[in-house]
Amino acid sequence: MKSNNRINVPEAKQGMDQFKMQAASEVGVNLKNGYNGDLTSREAGSVGGQMVKKMIESYEQGLK
């Protein structure tokens, strides 16, 4: 199975990693640098959901 979890702009990887760590902290999930395969689906989903929520808020702020 081919993974689509690639950053389209390699220079953005560090910023995305920081964004992910911040979102995880906000929802109380302890992420480690590197492998996080031990997370539950609920924990991983809450991190992704928080990231999407923050991206939508940022977009909405840009519309004002």
mmCIF file as gemmi writes it, N, C-alpha and C atoms, coordinates in Angstrom:
data_model
loop_
_atom_site.group_PDB
_atom_site.id
_atom_site.type_symbol
_atom_site.label_atom_id
_atom_site.label_alt_id
_atom_site.label_comp_id
_atom_site.label_asym_id
_atom_site.label_entity_id
_atom_site.label_seq_id
_atom_site.pdbx_PDB_ins_code
_atom_site.Cartn_x
_atom_site.Cartn_y
_atom_site.Cartn_z
_atom_site.occupancy
_atom_site.B_iso_or_equiv
_atom_site.pdbx_formal_charge
_atom_site.auth_seq_id
_atom_site.auth_asym_id
_atom_site.pdbx_PDB_model_num
ATOM 1 N N . MET Axp A 1 ? 0.846 -1.178 0 1 0 ? 1 A 1
ATOM 2 C CA . MET Axp A 1 ? 0 0 0 1 0 ? 1 A 1
ATOM 3 C C . MET Axp A 1 ? 0.896 1.247 0 1 0 ? 1 A 1
ATOM 4 N N . LYS Axp A 2 ? 0.597 2.166 -0.848 1 0 ? 2 A 1
ATOM 5 C CA . LYS Axp A 2 ? 1.386 3.388 -0.975 1 0 ? 2 A 1
ATOM 6 C C . LYS Axp A 2 ? 0.886 4.434 0.017 1 0 ? 2 A 1
ATOM 7 N N . SER Axp A 3 ? 1.798 5.069 0.74 1 0 ? 3 A 1
ATOM 8 C CA . SER Axp A 3 ? 1.435 6.102 1.709 1 0 ? 3 A 1
ATOM 9 C C . SER Axp A 3 ? 1.422 7.47 1.045 1 0 ? 3 A 1
ATOM 10 N N . ASN Axp A 4 ? 0.432 8.27 1.384 1 0 ? 4 A 1
ATOM 11 C CA . ASN Axp A 4 ? 0.353 9.63 0.867 1 0 ? 4 A 1
ATOM 12 C C . ASN Axp A 4 ? 0.732 10.653 1.927 1 0 ? 4 A 1
ATOM 13 N N . ASN Axp A 5 ? 1.41 10.216 2.989 1 0 ? 5 A 1
ATOM 14 C CA . ASN Axp A 5 ? 1.782 11.103 4.079 1 0 ? 5 A 1
ATOM 15 C C . ASN Axp A 5 ? 3.089 11.819 3.78 1 0 ? 5 A 1
ATOM 16 N N . ARG Axp A 6 ? 3.131 12.497 2.654 1 0 ? 6 A 1
ATOM 17 C CA . ARG Axp A 6 ? 4.329 13.233 2.269 1 0 ? 6 A 1
ATOM 18 C C . ARG Axp A 6 ? 4.052 14.717 2.363 1 0 ? 6 A 1
ATOM 19 N N . ILE Axp A 7 ? 5.068 15.452 2.748 1 0 ? 7 A 1
ATOM 20 C CA . ILE Axp A 7 ? 4.987 16.908 2.758 1 0 ? 7 A 1
ATOM 21 C C . ILE Axp A 7 ? 5.332 17.366 1.339 1 0 ? 7 A 1
ATOM 22 N N . ASN Axp A 8 ? 4.459 18.138 0.725 1 0 ? 8 A 1
ATOM 23 C CA . ASN Axp A 8 ? 4.705 18.596 -0.644 1 0 ? 8 A 1
ATOM 24 C C . ASN Axp A 8 ? 5.852 19.586 -0.735 1 0 ? 8 A 1
ATOM 25 N N . VAL Axp A 9 ? 6.058 20.35 0.329 1 0 ? 9 A 1
ATOM 26 C CA . VAL Axp A 9 ? 7.152 21.316 0.375 1 0 ? 9 A 1
ATOM 27 C C . VAL Axp A 9 ? 8.097 20.866 1.486 1 0 ? 9 A 1
ATOM 28 N N . PRO Axp A 10 ? 9.202 20.199 1.14 1 0 ? 10 A 1
ATOM 29 C CA . PRO Axp A 10 ? 10.091 19.639 2.161 1 0 ? 10 A 1
ATOM 30 C C . PRO Axp A 10 ? 10.531 20.648 3.226 1 0 ? 10 A 1
ATOM 31 N N . GLU Axp A 11 ? 10.652 21.902 2.857 1 0 ? 11 A 1
ATOM 32 C CA . GLU Axp A 11 ? 11.073 22.936 3.804 1 0 ? 11 A 1
ATOM 33 C C . GLU Axp A 11 ? 10.037 23.143 4.906 1 0 ? 11 A 1
ATOM 34 N N . ALA Axp A 12 ? 8.823 22.69 4.704 1 0 ? 12 A 1
ATOM 35 C CA . ALA Axp A 12 ? 7.741 22.885 5.673 1 0 ? 12 A 1
ATOM 36 C C . ALA Axp A 12 ? 7.695 21.785 6.729 1 0 ? 12 A 1
ATOM 37 N N . LYS Axp A 13 ? 8.508 20.752 6.599 1 0 ? 13 A 1
ATOM 38 C CA . LYS Axp A 13 ? 8.445 19.611 7.508 1 0 ? 13 A 1
ATOM 39 C C . LYS Axp A 13 ? 8.643 20.013 8.961 1 0 ? 13 A 1
ATOM 40 N N . GLN Axp A 14 ? 9.63 20.818 9.254 1 0 ? 14 A 1
ATOM 41 C CA . GLN Axp A 14 ? 9.884 21.221 10.638 1 0 ? 14 A 1
ATOM 42 C C . GLN Axp A 14 ? 8.69 21.992 11.206 1 0 ? 14 A 1
ATOM 43 N N . GLY Axp A 15 ? 8.123 22.89 10.429 1 0 ? 15 A 1
ATOM 44 C CA . GLY Axp A 15 ? 6.962 23.653 10.881 1 0 ? 15 A 1
ATOM 45 C C . GLY Axp A 15 ? 5.759 22.754 11.131 1 0 ? 15 A 1
ATOM 46 N N . MET Axp A 16 ? 5.547 21.771 10.263 1 0 ? 16 A 1
ATOM 47 C CA . MET Axp A 16 ? 4.434 20.838 10.452 1 0 ? 16 A 1
ATOM 48 C C . MET Axp A 16 ? 4.647 19.968 11.687 1 0 ? 16 A 1
ATOM 49 N N . ASP Axp A 17 ? 5.893 19.563 11.919 1 0 ? 17 A 1
ATOM 50 C CA . ASP Axp A 17 ? 6.181 18.774 13.119 1 0 ? 17 A 1
ATOM 51 C C . ASP Axp A 17 ? 5.901 19.577 14.381 1 0 ? 17 A 1
ATOM 52 N N . GLN Axp A 18 ? 6.282 20.856 14.379 1 0 ? 18 A 1
ATOM 53 C CA . GLN Axp A 18 ? 6.007 21.72 15.535 1 0 ? 18 A 1
ATOM 54 C C . GLN Axp A 18 ? 4.508 21.914 15.713 1 0 ? 18 A 1
ATOM 55 N N . PHE Axp A 19 ? 3.796 22.112 14.618 1 0 ? 19 A 1
ATOM 56 C CA . PHE Axp A 19 ? 2.347 22.29 14.649 1 0 ? 19 A 1
ATOM 57 C C . PHE Axp A 19 ? 1.671 21.052 15.231 1 0 ? 19 A 1
ATOM 58 N N . LYS Axp A 20 ? 2.136 19.862 14.807 1 0 ? 20 A 1
ATOM 59 C CA . LYS Axp A 20 ? 1.575 18.607 15.295 1 0 ? 20 A 1
ATOM 60 C C . LYS Axp A 20 ? 1.839 18.453 16.797 1 0 ? 20 A 1
ATOM 61 N N . MET Axp A 21 ? 3.055 18.777 17.248 1 0 ? 21 A 1
ATOM 62 C CA . MET Axp A 21 ? 3.389 18.673 18.666 1 0 ? 21 A 1
ATOM 63 C C . MET Axp A 21 ? 2.537 19.637 19.496 1 0 ? 21 A 1
ATOM 64 N N . GLN Axp A 22 ? 2.325 20.844 18.985 1 0 ? 22 A 1
ATOM 65 C CA . GLN Axp A 22 ? 1.503 21.826 19.688 1 0 ? 22 A 1
ATOM 66 C C . GLN Axp A 22 ? 0.06 21.334 19.797 1 0 ? 22 A 1
ATOM 67 N N . ALA Axp A 23 ? -0.482 20.819 18.707 1 0 ? 23 A 1
ATOM 68 C CA . ALA Axp A 23 ? -1.849 20.313 18.719 1 0 ? 23 A 1
ATOM 69 C C . ALA Axp A 23 ? -1.978 19.143 19.693 1 0 ? 23 A 1
ATOM 70 N N . ALA Axp A 24 ? -0.993 18.266 19.71 1 0 ? 24 A 1
ATOM 71 C CA . ALA Axp A 24 ? -1.019 17.122 20.623 1 0 ? 24 A 1
ATOM 72 C C . ALA Axp A 24 ? -1.007 17.588 22.072 1 0 ? 24 A 1
ATOM 73 N N . SER Axp A 25 ? -0.189 18.583 22.354 1 0 ? 25 A 1
ATOM 74 C CA . SER Axp A 25 ? -0.112 19.121 23.713 1 0 ? 25 A 1
ATOM 75 C C . SER Axp A 25 ? -1.452 19.713 24.137 1 0 ? 25 A 1
ATOM 76 N N . GLU Axp A 26 ? -2.114 20.396 23.219 1 0 ? 26 A 1
ATOM 77 C CA . GLU Axp A 26 ? -3.394 21.037 23.518 1 0 ? 26 A 1
ATOM 78 C C . GLU Axp A 26 ? -4.496 20.034 23.844 1 0 ? 26 A 1
ATOM 79 N N . VAL Axp A 27 ? -4.412 18.825 23.296 1 0 ? 27 A 1
ATOM 80 C CA . VAL Axp A 27 ? -5.439 17.818 23.569 1 0 ? 27 A 1
ATOM 81 C C . VAL Axp A 27 ? -4.945 16.76 24.564 1 0 ? 27 A 1
ATOM 82 N N . GLY Axp A 28 ? -3.765 16.985 25.139 1 0 ? 28 A 1
ATOM 83 C CA . GLY Axp A 28 ? -3.261 16.098 26.185 1 0 ? 28 A 1
ATOM 84 C C . GLY Axp A 28 ? -2.693 14.779 25.708 1 0 ? 28 A 1
ATOM 85 N N . VAL Axp A 29 ? -2.181 14.74 24.474 1 0 ? 29 A 1
ATOM 86 C CA . VAL Axp A 29 ? -1.566 13.524 23.94 1 0 ? 29 A 1
ATOM 87 C C . VAL Axp A 29 ? -0.053 13.722 23.951 1 0 ? 29 A 1
ATOM 88 N N . ASN Axp A 30 ? 0.656 12.755 24.504 1 0 ? 30 A 1
ATOM 89 C CA . ASN Axp A 30 ? 2.108 12.837 24.602 1 0 ? 30 A 1
ATOM 90 C C . ASN Axp A 30 ? 2.752 12.244 23.358 1 0 ? 30 A 1
ATOM 91 N N . LEU Axp A 31 ? 3.116 13.098 22.401 1 0 ? 31 A 1
ATOM 92 C CA . LEU Axp A 31 ? 3.802 12.644 21.191 1 0 ? 31 A 1
ATOM 93 C C . LEU Axp A 31 ? 5.3 12.631 21.425 1 0 ? 31 A 1
ATOM 94 N N . LYS Axp A 32 ? 5.954 11.694 20.774 1 0 ? 32 A 1
ATOM 95 C CA . LYS Axp A 32 ? 7.415 11.626 20.798 1 0 ? 32 A 1
ATOM 96 C C . LYS Axp A 32 ? 7.915 11.99 19.406 1 0 ? 32 A 1
ATOM 97 N N . ASN Axp A 33 ? 9.15 12.456 19.318 1 0 ? 33 A 1
ATOM 98 C CA . ASN Axp A 33 ? 9.756 12.637 18.001 1 0 ? 33 A 1
ATOM 99 C C . ASN Axp A 33 ? 9.996 11.254 17.425 1 0 ? 33 A 1
ATOM 100 N N . GLY Axp A 34 ? 9.623 11.063 16.182 1 0 ? 34 A 1
ATOM 101 C CA . GLY Axp A 34 ? 9.803 9.766 15.555 1 0 ? 34 A 1
ATOM 102 C C . GLY Axp A 34 ? 8.542 8.928 15.61 1 0 ? 34 A 1
ATOM 103 N N . TYR Axp A 35 ? 8.698 7.659 15.934 1 0 ? 35 A 1
ATOM 104 C CA . TYR Axp A 35 ? 7.626 6.68 15.872 1 0 ? 35 A 1
ATOM 105 C C . TYR Axp A 35 ? 6.601 6.896 16.987 1 0 ? 35 A 1
ATOM 106 N N . ASN Axp A 36 ? 5.323 6.955 16.628 1 0 ? 36 A 1
ATOM 107 C CA . ASN Axp A 36 ? 4.23 7.093 17.586 1 0 ? 36 A 1
ATOM 108 C C . ASN Axp A 36 ? 3.15 6.058 17.331 1 0 ? 36 A 1
ATOM 109 N N . GLY Axp A 37 ? 3.549 4.897 16.849 1 0 ? 37 A 1
ATOM 110 C CA . GLY Axp A 37 ? 2.6 3.841 16.518 1 0 ? 37 A 1
ATOM 111 C C . GLY Axp A 37 ? 1.89 3.242 17.714 1 0 ? 37 A 1
ATOM 112 N N . ASP Axp A 38 ? 2.332 3.601 18.913 1 0 ? 38 A 1
ATOM 113 C CA . ASP Axp A 38 ? 1.69 3.079 20.116 1 0 ? 38 A 1
ATOM 114 C C . ASP Axp A 38 ? 0.486 3.912 20.545 1 0 ? 38 A 1
ATOM 115 N N . LEU Axp A 39 ? 0.185 4.987 19.819 1 0 ? 39 A 1
ATOM 116 C CA . LEU Axp A 39 ? -0.986 5.801 20.144 1 0 ? 39 A 1
ATOM 117 C C . LEU Axp A 39 ? -2.26 5.029 19.819 1 0 ? 39 A 1
ATOM 118 N N . THR Axp A 40 ? -3.298 5.28 20.587 1 0 ? 40 A 1
ATOM 119 C CA . THR Axp A 40 ? -4.589 4.696 20.251 1 0 ? 40 A 1
ATOM 120 C C . THR Axp A 40 ? -5.18 5.474 19.073 1 0 ? 40 A 1
ATOM 121 N N . SER Axp A 41 ? -6.161 4.879 18.428 1 0 ? 41 A 1
ATOM 122 C CA . SER Axp A 41 ? -6.843 5.572 17.326 1 0 ? 41 A 1
ATOM 123 C C . SER Axp A 41 ? -7.48 6.853 17.833 1 0 ? 41 A 1
ATOM 124 N N . ARG Axp A 42 ? -8.023 6.808 19.03 1 0 ? 42 A 1
ATOM 125 C CA . ARG Axp A 42 ? -8.654 7.986 19.624 1 0 ? 42 A 1
ATOM 126 C C . ARG Axp A 42 ? -7.64 9.117 19.813 1 0 ? 42 A 1
ATOM 127 N N . GLU Axp A 43 ? -6.45 8.774 20.335 1 0 ? 43 A 1
ATOM 128 C CA . GLU Axp A 43 ? -5.418 9.792 20.544 1 0 ? 43 A 1
ATOM 129 C C . GLU Axp A 43 ? -4.947 10.39 19.22 1 0 ? 43 A 1
ATOM 130 N N . ALA Axp A 44 ? -4.658 9.528 18.249 1 0 ? 44 A 1
ATOM 131 C CA . ALA Axp A 44 ? -4.203 10.005 16.946 1 0 ? 44 A 1
ATOM 132 C C . ALA Axp A 44 ? -5.276 10.871 16.286 1 0 ? 44 A 1
ATOM 133 N N . GLY Axp A 45 ? -6.525 10.441 16.387 1 0 ? 45 A 1
ATOM 134 C CA . GLY Axp A 45 ? -7.626 11.207 15.804 1 0 ? 45 A 1
ATOM 135 C C . GLY Axp A 45 ? -7.819 12.547 16.467 1 0 ? 45 A 1
ATOM 136 N N . SER Axp A 46 ? -7.602 12.61 17.782 1 0 ? 46 A 1
ATOM 137 C CA . SER Axp A 46 ? -7.77 13.889 18.474 1 0 ? 46 A 1
ATOM 138 C C . SER Axp A 46 ? -6.679 14.873 18.066 1 0 ? 46 A 1
ATOM 139 N N . VAL Axp A 47 ? -5.469 14.37 17.815 1 0 ? 47 A 1
ATOM 140 C CA . VAL Axp A 47 ? -4.386 15.254 17.352 1 0 ? 47 A 1
ATOM 141 C C . VAL Axp A 47 ? -4.719 15.784 15.962 1 0 ? 47 A 1
ATOM 142 N N . GLY Axp A 48 ? -5.105 14.894 15.05 1 0 ? 48 A 1
ATOM 143 C CA . GLY Axp A 48 ? -5.466 15.32 13.692 1 0 ? 48 A 1
ATOM 144 C C . GLY Axp A 48 ? -6.65 16.268 13.691 1 0 ? 48 A 1
ATOM 145 N N . GLY Axp A 49 ? -7.639 15.984 14.512 1 0 ? 49 A 1
ATOM 146 C CA . GLY Axp A 49 ? -8.806 16.863 14.604 1 0 ? 49 A 1
ATOM 147 C C . GLY Axp A 49 ? -8.451 18.241 15.106 1 0 ? 49 A 1
ATOM 148 N N . GLN Axp A 50 ? -7.56 18.301 16.093 1 0 ? 50 A 1
ATOM 149 C CA . GLN Axp A 50 ? -7.126 19.596 16.621 1 0 ? 50 A 1
ATOM 150 C C . GLN Axp A 50 ? -6.358 20.381 15.565 1 0 ? 50 A 1
ATOM 151 N N . MET Axp A 51 ? -5.541 19.68 14.776 1 0 ? 51 A 1
ATOM 152 C CA . MET Axp A 51 ? -4.799 20.352 13.707 1 0 ? 51 A 1
ATOM 153 C C . MET Axp A 51 ? -5.765 20.955 12.686 1 0 ? 51 A 1
ATOM 154 N N . VAL Axp A 52 ? -6.769 20.185 12.286 1 0 ? 52 A 1
ATOM 155 C CA . VAL Axp A 52 ? -7.753 20.68 11.312 1 0 ? 52 A 1
ATOM 156 C C . VAL Axp A 52 ? -8.515 21.867 11.896 1 0 ? 52 A 1
ATOM 157 N N . LYS Axp A 53 ? -8.919 21.769 13.161 1 0 ? 53 A 1
ATOM 158 C CA . LYS Axp A 53 ? -9.638 22.864 13.819 1 0 ? 53 A 1
ATOM 159 C C . LYS Axp A 53 ? -8.812 24.151 13.783 1 0 ? 53 A 1
ATOM 160 N N . LYS Axp A 54 ? -7.522 24.041 14.093 1 0 ? 54 A 1
ATOM 161 C CA . LYS Axp A 54 ? -6.658 25.224 14.109 1 0 ? 54 A 1
ATOM 162 C C . LYS Axp A 54 ? -6.443 25.779 12.7 1 0 ? 54 A 1
ATOM 163 N N . MET Axp A 55 ? -6.358 24.895 11.697 1 0 ? 55 A 1
ATOM 164 C CA . MET Axp A 55 ? -6.202 25.37 10.319 1 0 ? 55 A 1
ATOM 165 C C . MET Axp A 55 ? -7.446 26.114 9.86 1 0 ? 55 A 1
ATOM 166 N N . ILE Axp A 56 ? -8.621 25.61 10.215 1 0 ? 56 A 1
ATOM 167 C CA . ILE Axp A 56 ? -9.872 26.28 9.843 1 0 ? 56 A 1
ATOM 168 C C . ILE Axp A 56 ? -9.97 27.632 10.541 1 0 ? 56 A 1
ATOM 169 N N . GLU Axp A 57 ? -9.623 27.682 11.822 1 0 ? 57 A 1
ATOM 170 C CA . GLU Axp A 57 ? -9.651 28.959 12.554 1 0 ? 57 A 1
ATOM 171 C C . GLU Axp A 57 ? -8.704 29.967 11.902 1 0 ? 57 A 1
ATOM 172 N N . SER Axp A 58 ? -7.525 29.518 11.51 1 0 ? 58 A 1
ATOM 173 C CA . SER Axp A 58 ? -6.563 30.407 10.866 1 0 ? 58 A 1
ATOM 174 C C . SER Axp A 58 ? -7.092 30.926 9.525 1 0 ? 58 A 1
ATOM 175 N N . TYR Axp A 59 ? -7.709 30.049 8.764 1 0 ? 59 A 1
ATOM 176 C CA . TYR Axp A 59 ? -8.306 30.462 7.489 1 0 ? 59 A 1
ATOM 177 C C . TYR Axp A 59 ? -9.404 31.471 7.693 1 0 ? 59 A 1
ATOM 178 N N . GLU Axp A 60 ? -10.268 31.219 8.686 1 0 ? 60 A 1
ATOM 179 C CA . GLU Axp A 60 ? -11.369 32.136 8.953 1 0 ? 60 A 1
ATOM 180 C C . GLU Axp A 60 ? -10.87 33.502 9.402 1 0 ? 60 A 1
ATOM 181 N N . GLN Axp A 61 ? -9.796 33.528 10.17 1 0 ? 61 A 1
ATOM 182 C CA . GLN Axp A 61 ? -9.207 34.799 10.599 1 0 ? 61 A 1
ATOM 183 C C . GLN Axp A 61 ? -8.673 35.577 9.395 1 0 ? 61 A 1
ATOM 184 N N . GLY Axp A 62 ? -8.161 34.852 8.409 1 0 ? 62 A 1
ATOM 185 C CA . GLY Axp A 62 ? -7.641 35.49 7.204 1 0 ? 62 A 1
ATOM 186 C C . GLY Axp A 62 ? -8.733 36.089 6.335 1 0 ? 62 A 1
ATOM 187 N N . LEU Axp A 63 ? -9.961 35.652 6.512 1 0 ? 63 A 1
ATOM 188 C CA . LEU Axp A 63 ? -11.07 36.171 5.713 1 0 ? 63 A 1
ATOM 189 C C . LEU Axp A 63 ? -11.589 37.5 6.26 1 0 ? 63 A 1
ATOM 190 N N . LYS Axp A 64 ? -11.26 37.8 7.482 1 0 ? 64 A 1
ATOM 191 C CA . LYS Axp A 64 ? -11.787 39.028 8.11 1 0 ? 64 A 1
ATOM 192 C C . LYS Axp A 64 ? -11.034 40.25 7.672 1 0 ? 64 A 1
